[in-house]
Amino acid sequence: METENEVNVLDELNKGACMGMDAIHFILDKVEDENLRQELNHQYEHYQAISNKICELYPEYSKKHPHETNSMNKAMTWYGIEMKTMMDKSTSKIAEILLQGTNMGIIEGRKLLNHKDTEEQVHKLLQEYVTMQEEAVEKLKQFL
């Protein structure tokens, strides 16, 4: 049984988690600070765990697969990171770039929380995603 709100929220969450993993993957080779590297690996694992939970939950609402970031979005993410770090690969700059992306994820997550009425298990996963990103922001601030 396909439930539009649940499918929409799960798709948006999965795209956000995939985008977070892509950004970390693309920027990790530029990170020289070992503490930041460890934090990014930790965040990557969180995004991956959220994506795995989405994939487990998704069949309850749709026969399709959750949406992921398409190759154009991946290319744009990679290009944006390359351009923003061309002249400055400092720990502070990398943290700034990641903070900007994470804040966009929080905004989208909060919009979904505030405007989409979903079943409890989807709502809990959405809340987990937003909380994870808010915690990531606090940790990334230390690297500015």
N, C-alpha and C positions, 0 to 999 in steps of 0.2 A: 504494500500500500504506500503510494508516494504521497508524502505530506510536504507541500510546497515550502512552508516556512522552515521546516527542519532541513530539507535538502538545500535550500538557499543558504542557511546559516552554516551547515557543514561544508558546503562548497567554499564559502568565503573564508571560513577558518582554515581549510586545507590550503587554499591559495596563499593565505597569510603565512602559514607555517612553512610552506614550500619556498616562499619568497625569503623568509628569514634564514632558512637553511642555505639557499642559493647565495645570499649576501655574505653569510659567514664563510661559506666555501670559497667565494671569490676574493674575499679580503684576507683570509687567514695567512696566506703566504707573504703578506706585507707586514704582518704583526711581528715586532721584535721583542716586545715586552712579554715575558713568560707568564706573568699574572693575567694579563689581558688574554693571552692565548688560551690559558686554562679556563677563564671565564667564558670565552667564546665556544670552546668545546663543550662546556657545560650547557650553555644556551642551545647549541646545536642539538644536543641530546634531548633537551626539553621539547624543542620543535618537533623532533622526530617522534617522540613519545605521543605528542598531541596528534600528529598525522596518523600514527598507528591506531590510536583510539578512534579517530574519525573513520578510518578504513574498516574497523570492526563494527562500528555503529551504523555506518552508511547503508548496508543491505537491509536494515529494518525499515528504511524509508524510500529506497529506490533500487532498481535493478541495474542502474548504471554505476559508474565509478566516480569517486569524488573528483571535482575539478582540481587541476594543478596549474601552476604557472606555465604559460605556453613559451615556446622557444623565443618569440619576440620579446616577451617580458624578461626572460632570462638574459637575453643579449643586452637589453636596455639596462638591466641591473649591473651587468658586468661592465658595460661601457661607462655608466655613471661612476662606478667605483674607480675605474681606471683613470677617468678624467679628474676626479676629485683628489686622487692621491698622486697624480703625476708630479706635482711640485712639492707636496707635503705628505710624507708617509709617517709622520710622527704618531705616537700613541694617542695623543690628544685629538688629532685630526681623524684618526680611525674611529675613536670613540664617538666623536661628533657625528660622523656619517652614520654609524650604527644607531645612535640615539635618534636621529631624524627618521630613519626607517621604522624603528621600534615605536616611536610616537605616532606615526601614521597607523601602525597596526593597532595601537591602543584606541585611537580615535574610531577606527572602523569597528573594533570589538565593542566599544561602549555604545556606538550607534545601534549595533545589533542587539545588545542587551536592553537598551532603552526602547526600541521600536519593533522588535520581533517577539511575538508570543510563541514560545516553543515548549515542547515537552520537557520534563524535568531533567532527563539525562543529557539532552542537547544543551539546555540552559547551564547545567553544571560544567559541561565541557567548555562552553563559551566563557564562563566565569573563570575557569582554570587557565584558559588561554590569556585572558586579559590580566589576571593576577600575575601570571608568569612574566608577561611583558612589562608590567609595572615594576616588578622586582628587578628585571633586567635593566631597566632605566636607572634605578637606584644604584646598581652595581657599576654600570657604565659611567655614571657621573664621576666616580672616583678616578677615572682615567683621563678626564678632561684637562 
